[in-house]
């Protein structure tokens, strides 16, 4: 069953130049489409600045779009009001990137985890402590920590508290915005396995935003590859990693660190060359063409459309001739 659908979603920011020159428009998200089904993980990947986190905030209605829609169970979230928006907030939760910044330093674990239960009136006051203990137990935390403050915990423990806060209201969808990037590598594996275990037990769907392709390969069912505010390839995870089609996806995968068998250290293939163009001044034609190793005649003039090819969606003239 489909839970979430994004249609023609755009978010443009007006940019005022302090020095000489005309004002511009930063196209953070520039017309994307995707859907998320029940009990599935959709990952959005791409370089920093491609618009992944802006998508997360749009989906959660933390910011309003320039145009387009986000549908949750068929209802446009930007048109919800009153009890409807409160119900949406309960159903769709977020885990932020930085567990140090996303917890109030003046609130105990009990305060943090009980707050959503109080807001949504899910548990009577007399049973609140037992409910909090049960919730933090799901993320591997012991009952005796409920009266402690965030500064008393490690990064991994803080992220577990953030996950517990998201789980408190039994959401249907969790938007995880780079939930592992601020953690040590050894802790990343623990948190990732925790999320996988929670998904299996609770059948929660995830919109998983990450730049770590190894994590995406391990955790996701579908992948959307973003570049300069657009999705350039959308595919089943195994298909994408086995045979990427878009030249950006190919180079992105080749640029990822790989473990050499029988040797210490990491092996790197050819890195992605050149800098990402400014989202204020996006190149004509295909946005990737200035960095593309396979560009040809129409790439700098005609914008490729995201169309079906070889069982997936891809935005490239190599696969979808204009």
Secondary structure by P-SEA (a helix, b strand, c coil): cccbbbcbbbbbbbbbbcccccbbbbccccbbbbcccccbbbbbbbcccccaaaaaaaaacccccccccccccccccccccaaaaaaaaaabbbbcccccccccccccaaaaaaaaaaaaccccccaaaaaaaaaaaaacccccccccccccccaaaaaaaaaaaaacccccccccccccccccaaaaaaaaaaaaaaaaacbbbbbcccccaaaaaacccbbbbbccccccccccaaaaaaccccaaaaaaaaacccccccccbbbbcccccccccccccccccccccccccccccccccccccccccccbbbbccccccc
